């Protein structure tokens, strides 16, 4: 898709729209912060000599994708075939569907490839490799597949030391499909603390795929792509020798979990939920707002970090944190704001109808609760645009 | 909306569609269980002599609403103005928007009333009452409002003993708007355990609004509606004297939290997430499926109950629980299934591509992650229909 046709997708809001005009709750995106976050990781990866394959599952938006991808054709990473279909329709041509492939999804993969997209799948078993090879043969095409490597035991993937399984998968793929490379995700890095621990995660992530690639190559199998990725490791790696690309998603927006991990500041968080005060329980020091877990998500990712942010950190309408003011509890459409337990901070004097912005624990989860971004820049209250988001799987 | 035009909304799936044909993850609704759950609460409330005003925030579906409401015109309860607008468009005429009103939302309330709906709002402060009265006067109509009563300290509402505030709100409303009655929600009942504790919650809920109604009436103010509601108390109350209506939502589907509270059986749970096996970590006893927290929600409502169900309880494709098999962890699009910690149950022998159904902790939260229900009945694998769901606020 050309830049201009992508531009047409951005439904520009009326010139007069401000944050006060928006119906609440809704999702606010500070495009200045987003641009800064994108520039920061790009510069980092350029220094490290690897390319960026952004994970678009965080944004699920063509408008954001256009800003974060290296080119309008990609490369990109997705977590659902719905994302793949949406981005293929928007002109993206180089995509990895980075969730272990179910054989029943291969017809849709083939259909998207038939539209001209180089859509690759991920797998970690001989059974899947055989299914991909069989589907490839039947369709008269070679579906590219990456072998998922388990770098830290947190989820799926082949152990990088399991040469027998790696080679068996590679051989099964080559019987009809295409072995594109190896891929891993250091999900364990989300619980690492401190720059040293994060660098160790990044190095373990790098080493896992580099080792797996060596095993494949030594067995005479191809392994052109060596893909790593997670926002904490992308921002912590000091050496990516042997790696060809980095995937990361949440770096575009950041969130309270990432601030707790230590790889961004609170002021870098680009998304927030705009909410309206709808009540008080003054005896208890509670302010009620119209953003509950439906608007904020139920992600409590900071609950085990040093600073528990409840369901989100509360800022004034310009995005400035009040300090120690959090959404301590949430029902479906009610949020209960209060001063963080143990803090001496004062409860701000907010009246019925006043507005606040709530920074999320997890940008992917909070974003998923909304159908659009209301785009602002910095401290300005002007809403520049509304960018649609999509969801679902099919 | 007439029964026949509502019928047209139910997009009947092709005769051949079965659970095996569905793309995963998706949301399954067992309409037999739903019908049974609806009949059970209806019979109970008939015996108690009160009417049912179902809370449609759980289902967010016109097709489900049609089956749970007493008539095609209502009564009904909603948690967002988007729900109100959708159900007004579908012909519902008697609605309470049961989240404290923000003054900026009154124009939309007036617009929906102008379409012929008797849409009432809820509030708990003089400021809100003044705003509703002012908007009413300006529009030349009387917006009906219910005063929210705090029966258990869990969220918003006026204490039923605070006669001064109750009367002040009532008087402020009567200066232009309409005092419709009092309303409360025993949210605290979700953490009650045992029939006796639940009956005490129900009685406290009943007494709070009956007492508040007496205060208003003794002050010469009207109070025609006396509204209580929560699924646990609706199923536990033994006397509802003085109450005119019961609101409840999750009773339609039930969920693992409600089973843990003790007001339904696992076999009553009518919604589940269909998922496909995409991998194994055999050394760890893990089965990976393509339903992560995006499909299941992050609700961990059973984590503090006697039986922690993780992110959901795993059943075979017909809906029969394996026993002690849970989604122990979840990423965005990955679920990790394993035998419950401490159980001696065996891991079932599931292959890549096999399908399971996962019962949710919280039907409202899991439902919200999906755009449609795939409707089945009992153990049949035939998909009878696809019923759309909606989300969002505006």
Interface residues (C-beta under 8 A of the other chain):
Chain A: X23 X24 X25 X26 X57 X79 X80 X81 X99 X100 X101 X102 X103 X104 X105 X108 X123 X124 X125 X127 X128 X131 X150 X155 X156 X187 X276 X277 X278 X279 X280 X281 X288 X290 X293 X294 X295 X297 X298 X299 X300 X331 X332 X333 X334 X336 X351 X352 X353 X364 X365 X368 X369 X370 X371 X391 X392 X393 X394
Chain B: X23 X24 X25 X26 X57 X79 X80 X81 X99 X100 X101 X102 X103 X104 X105 X108 X123 X124 X125 X127 X128 X131 X150 X155 X156 X187 X276 X277 X278 X279 X280 X281 X288 X290 X293 X294 X295 X297 X298 X299 X300 X331 X332 X333 X334 X336 X351 X352 X353 X364 X365 X368 X369 X370 X371 X391 X392 X393 X394
